[in-house]
Amino acid sequence: MSLETSIATANHVIPTSSSSSERRGGKYLIFSLAEEEFGVRVLKIKEIMGMQEITAVPNTAPYVKGVINLRGQVIPVVDLRMKFNLPTCAYTHRTCIVVVTTHGKTGDRLVGAIADGVAEVLTLVDEEIEDTPDFGNGATAPYLLGMAKVKGTVKILLDIDQVLSEQEIIDLPSLTLD
């Protein structure tokens, strides 16, 4: 791959897939969950906010913490530790809600994702990203874009549309509060 292609790849919206034939390079927001680091495309990030009061919604999945009012719009909030079956812990001053735009069958929607903290924004080129390894027994992980190798560490890159799919959260319409 030429340098021009690498630079162009890092600065454009690129379709996501775990296939090595498609480009996955670009800017990623890196955040932490239980000693691991995960990345989501920066273009999917609406904003990052500190923890705030979350209104619980009955009969939702355990990892759906509830909803928040984001400038008049009610959006669901998911605890990513719980979603990924990681050990839970008390929220700290570093815990934050990363508000992302997800795309589903009904169009774009905002969802809040609770993370332990935000680390950095990385620009990755395709050569730094490997396909998701085979976990055996036919197990698939469609929510993984790949694994980024950065300075001797591995960052798990997420397809946030798959992680926060409409079917797995709750079917809340976009509400406007008066």
C-alpha positions in Angstrom: 0.0 0.0 0.0 1.3 3.4 -0.9 1.8 6.2 1.6 -0.8 8.3 -0.2 -3.3 5.4 0.2 -2.5 5.1 3.9 -3.0 8.8 4.5 -6.2 8.9 2.5 -7.4 5.8 4.5 -6.7 7.5 7.8 -8.8 10.6 6.9 -12.0 9.1 5.3 -15.1 7.2 6.3 -14.5 3.6 5.4 -16.9 0.7 5.6 -16.2 -1.6 8.5 -15.7 -5.3 8.4 -13.6 -7.9 10.0 -12.3 -8.9 6.6 -8.7 -8.1 5.8 -9.8 -7.1 2.3 -11.6 -4.0 3.5 -9.8 -1.0 5.0 -10.1 -0.4 8.7 -7.5 2.3 9.2 -8.5 5.7 10.6 -8.9 7.6 13.8 -10.1 5.6 16.9 -11.1 6.8 20.3 -9.3 4.4 22.8 -11.1 3.8 26.1 -10.5 1.3 28.9 -12.7 -1.4 30.4 -11.3 -3.7 33.2 -7.6 -3.3 32.3 -8.2 -3.8 28.6 -8.2 -1.1 25.9 -10.9 -0.9 23.2 -11.3 1.4 20.2 -14.2 2.9 18.3 -14.1 5.0 15.2 -13.9 8.7 16.1 -16.6 9.4 13.4 -19.1 7.4 15.5 -18.5 9.5 18.7 -21.0 12.3 19.4 -19.5 13.4 22.8 -17.9 12.2 26.0 -19.4 13.2 29.3 -18.9 12.6 32.9 -21.2 10.2 34.8 -24.6 11.6 35.6 -27.9 10.4 37.0 -29.3 7.6 34.9 -33.0 6.8 35.1 -33.6 3.0 35.3 -36.0 1.4 32.9 -37.8 -1.7 34.1 -37.6 -5.0 32.1 -34.5 -4.2 30.1 -31.3 -6.3 29.8 -29.1 -6.1 32.9 -26.4 -4.2 31.0 -28.9 -1.5 30.0 -28.5 1.0 32.9 -31.4 3.2 31.8 -31.8 6.5 30.0 -30.4 10.0 30.3 -31.6 13.3 29.0 -29.1 14.7 26.5 -30.2 18.2 25.6 -33.9 17.3 25.4 -33.4 13.8 23.8 -33.8 10.6 25.8 -31.1 8.1 25.0 -30.4 4.6 26.4 -27.2 4.0 28.4 -25.4 0.7 28.3 -22.7 -0.5 30.8 -20.0 -2.0 28.5 -18.4 -3.9 31.4 -21.7 -5.8 31.9 -22.3 -6.1 28.2 -19.0 -7.9 27.7 -19.3 -10.0 30.9 -16.4 -8.2 32.6 -16.2 -7.9 36.4 -18.2 -4.9 37.6 -16.7 -2.2 39.7 -17.8 1.1 41.4 -17.8 4.1 39.1 -14.9 6.6 39.7 -14.1 10.1 38.7 -12.6 8.7 35.4 -15.8 6.8 34.5 -17.6 8.4 31.6 -20.4 8.0 29.2 -19.3 7.9 25.6 -22.2 9.0 23.4 -22.1 7.3 20.0 -24.2 7.4 16.9 -25.2 3.9 15.9 -26.8 2.8 12.6 -29.6 0.2 12.6 -32.6 -0.9 10.7 -34.6 2.2 11.8 -31.8 4.7 11.0 -29.3 6.5 13.2 -29.7 6.8 16.9 -27.7 8.0 19.9 -26.6 5.5 22.6 -24.5 6.2 25.7 -21.8 3.6 26.6 -20.3 3.6 30.0 -16.5 3.2 30.0 -13.9 3.2 32.8 -12.1 6.0 31.2 -10.9 7.5 27.9 -7.2 7.1 27.0 -6.4 8.7 23.7 -7.3 9.2 20.0 -5.1 7.0 17.7 -4.6 7.2 14.0 -4.2 3.6 12.8 -3.2 2.4 9.3 -4.4 -0.9 7.9 -1.0 -2.6 8.5 -1.5 -2.1 12.3 -4.8 -3.9 12.3 -5.1 -7.7 12.2 -8.2 -9.8 11.6 -9.9 -11.1 14.7 -8.4 -14.4 15.7 -10.3 -17.7 15.4 -11.8 -18.4 18.8 -12.6 -22.0 17.9 -15.8 -24.0 17.9 -17.3 -21.8 15.1 -17.5 -18.9 17.5 -17.9 -15.6 15.7 -17.5 -12.1 17.0 -19.2 -9.8 14.4 -18.8 -6.9 16.8 -15.0 -7.0 16.5 -13.4 -5.0 13.6 -10.0 -6.4 14.4 -7.0 -6.1 16.7 -4.7 -3.1 16.5 -1.0 -3.7 17.4 0.3 -0.4 18.9 3.7 -0.1 20.7 3.7 -3.8 21.8 0.1 -3.7 23.1 -3.2 -4.9 21.5 -6.3 -2.6 21.3 -9.6 -4.3 20.6 -11.4 -2.5 17.8 -15.2 -2.6 18.0 -17.9 -2.2 15.4 -20.1 -0.1 17.7 -23.2 -0.7 15.5 -23.0 -4.4 16.3 -22.1 -3.9 20.0 -25.1 -1.6 20.5 -27.5 -3.0 18.0 -31.2 -2.2 18.4 -32.2 -5.8 19.0 -30.0 -6.0 22.0 -30.7 -2.8 23.8 -34.3 -1.5 24.0 -36.6 -0.2 21.3 -36.8 3.3 22.7 -38.1 5.9 20.2 -36.3 9.2 20.1 -38.2 11.3 22.6 -38.2 15.0 23.0 -38.8 16.4 26.4 -40.8 19.7 26.7 
